[in-house]
């Protein structure tokens, strides 16, 4: 039998960061769908922040330039909240 490995539960005191390091969320989901997801997390007691890349859409269907997406990731990795 294969043992199921589960990650630890999310701590509600921690901030959930939503970023798009590849394809933009806005290019795949409607604003209503995005807001429903945020509402679900908020109703579960989580706090979140949206990165700049989430709604960025380029002609090549990426969430901004490579450097823009990297900067978005780095911005949140450096945070202490």
C-alpha angles and dihedrals in degrees: 000000000000115000114231113230115203128189118239117274116269112261109233091215090065125085120244111220117205114202137156109223092173125009118018118254089219090060092056104034136041119245087249091056091048091050091048089056092049091048091051092054092044091050088053088057100258127135119217143180127204120228121225091248096063096082099024112115126184131190088258090056096248128129093252131305119322091256091048091053092045090050089051091054093044092049091061098038088059094052122099099207 
